[in-house]
Amino acid sequence: MQHILDAIQAGDTSAEDFANLELPESYRAVTVHKDEVDMFEGIPSKEKDPRKSLHVEDVALPELGPGEAYVAVMASAINYNTVWTSIFEPVSTFGFLERYGRLSELTKRHDLPYHVVGSDLSGVVLKTGPGVTKWNAGDRVVAHCLSVEMESADGHNDSMLDPEQRIWGFETNFGGLAEIALVKSNQLMPKPEHLTWEEAASPGLVNSTAYRQLVSKNGGDMKQGDNVLIWGASGGLGGFATQYALNGGANPICVVSNEEKAEICRKMGAELIINRSDEKWQFWNEEGTQQNPKEWLRLGKKIRELTGGEDIDIVFEHPGRETFGASVFVTRKGGTITTCASTTGYMHEYDNRYLWMNLKRIVSSHFANYRESWEANRLIAQGKIHPTLSRTYTLDQVGQAALDVHHNKHQGKVGVLALSPSEGLGVLNTELREKHIDKINAFRGV
């Protein structure tokens, strides 16, 4: 891979020279193994250790198909879907690969006894397959993680509704935590050139997810002046939701777990902040079997203290079971609860009287379509939305990185260097970078 890295770092390698680079037969990648899916059986979720299941090894370069591209991965990032893959919860991802493999002769490539994981990347196009006209070898790119076949009419109004919609690197193989990734060419977007490789790689999944969930008409359809309750407002998803609320003229009410996280929200420009450690809400009894509506009332009172008596227009919901009943309750009449992820549990419970009799809406949201992803990346490139990168690991440290995310020992996003030999490389637009450097570094070192 050294000759590929040399060509990238040279800075003046032509598209023709990139296209003529000899590609290796194999490359280093982070994998999970099919014969290890039962390794954590009987162990509580929080005690499952991704360092034991994530392997860094050489894998064969897959065949390049029509409409696809090889990308030399300079950097990637850790998402919760990598954590879920590594602990084989809620299901093993090999079931996804098996089903995808049955779709066509070409998709059989994905059904392997190992799964190359990762749903983010920044890097350089090495080669494109037949039919690709928009991208060329040598293009500096980032990739969103929507993989669609687009052979059904269902997806042509919103590609997230395609019956063959999948998340690349989670429900498909050959993901971004590797030296080379295989992507569909319509996953590619221009790299924001004021960012380093690791900074540019980090927003992809969560930035697009937050855009659809909060801004898009497919999600919250946020408008100026809306009061937006954001759980985990300094986290991977919440950090972007907070920025979108501020950038769009809304009023984010940021819920965080400690003062350090509250300070991150202030750095982003938020003023209305609730520290859960101070409030000590107990939305559920100790057994986790019954909710306490009095605590919902207390949350609503705290919100109105901050907003001057107004209730919430949109709740940005992703914790799930722990908070969902409270989220439904505190939303104003006619308001919206947008939901994804459910990191504290998928089985939500809420009092339907407060939803039905007050004409509230629950809107499900999952990643983003190509247009939404492009718009979200465009805002990053313009310096209006910024990465939330706090720490960067190497490819060999991915197990530890995933463990830290699993145990919530991180802030914002955690980056991973693949081919890039060090942090800080890849910037071309220094003027725009200097203009926004404080915002770019808001999460660093936290």
Secondary structure, 3 states (H helix, E strand, C coil): CHHHHHHHHHCCCCHHHHHCCCCCCEEEEEEEEHHHCCCCCCCCHHHCCHHHHCEEEEEECCCCCCCEEEEEEEEEEECHHHHHHHCCCCCCCHHHHHHHHCCCCCHHHHCCCEEECCCCEEEEEEEECCCCCCCCCCCEEEECCEECCCCCHHHCCCHHHCCCCEECCCCCCCCCCECEEEEEHHHEEECCCCCCHHHHHCCHHHHHHHHHHHHCCCCCCCCCCCEEEEECCCCCCHHHHHHHHHHCCCEEEEEECCHHHHHHHHHHCCCEEEEHHHHCCCCECCCCCCECHHHHHHHHHHHHHHHCCCCEEEEEECCCCCCHHHHHHHEEEEEEEEECCCCCCCCCCCCHHHHHCCCCEEEECCCCCHHHHHHHHHHHHCCCCCCCEEEEEEHHHHHHHHHHHHCCCCCCEEEEECCCCCCCCCCCCHHHHHHCHHHHCCCCCC
